[in-house]
Amino acid sequence: MRTSMNLPEKLLKEAVRLSGAPTQTQAVVMGLEALIRKKRVEGLLKFKGSNALKLTQKDLKKMRGR
């Protein structure tokens, strides 16, 4: 999908440098994937130590977006 965004140049350059991404687009994609992964883990950690986390294979596949 193509989109236009106004991104701080300094921030984007640093993201490309730190990620090692070959393109600015890839750096943005990697950043979005990392954010999504982080938020999913935070959601799971809410259940740490409780019996509330009773997920089935089907639940896990849904969470992974498959």
C-alpha positions in Angstrom: 0.0 0.0 0.0 1.3 3.4 -0.9 0.9 6.3 1.6 2.4 9.7 2.3 3.7 10.6 5.7 5.5 13.5 7.2 8.3 11.9 9.2 11.0 13.7 11.1 14.1 13.3 8.8 16.5 12.8 11.8 14.3 10.1 13.2 13.9 8.2 9.9 17.7 8.4 9.3 18.4 7.0 12.7 15.9 4.2 12.2 17.5 3.2 9.0 21.0 3.3 10.5 20.0 1.3 13.6 17.9 -1.2 11.9 20.3 -1.9 9.1 17.4 -1.7 6.7 18.3 -1.3 3.0 15.5 1.3 2.5 13.5 3.8 4.4 10.4 1.8 3.7 11.9 -1.3 5.2 13.0 0.6 8.3 9.4 1.8 8.8 8.0 -1.7 8.3 10.5 -3.2 10.8 9.6 -0.5 13.3 5.9 -1.2 12.9 6.4 -4.9 13.3 8.5 -4.4 16.4 5.8 -2.2 17.9 3.1 -4.7 17.2 5.2 -7.5 18.7 5.9 -5.5 21.8 2.3 -4.6 22.4 1.2 -8.3 22.0 3.8 -9.4 24.5 2.6 -6.7 26.9 -0.9 -8.0 26.5 0.1 -11.5 27.3 2.2 -10.4 30.3 -1.0 -9.0 32.0 -1.9 -12.7 32.5 1.4 -13.7 34.0 0.9 -15.9 37.1 -2.8 -16.2 36.6 -4.9 -19.0 35.4 -6.7 -16.6 33.1 -4.4 -17.4 30.2 -6.0 -20.5 28.8 -5.4 -20.1 25.0 -6.1 -22.7 22.4 -4.1 -23.2 19.2 -7.0 -21.4 17.4 -6.7 -18.4 19.8 -2.9 -18.2 19.2 -3.4 -18.3 15.4 -5.9 -15.5 15.6 -3.4 -13.4 17.7 -0.7 -14.0 15.1 -3.1 -12.8 12.4 -3.4 -16.1 10.5 
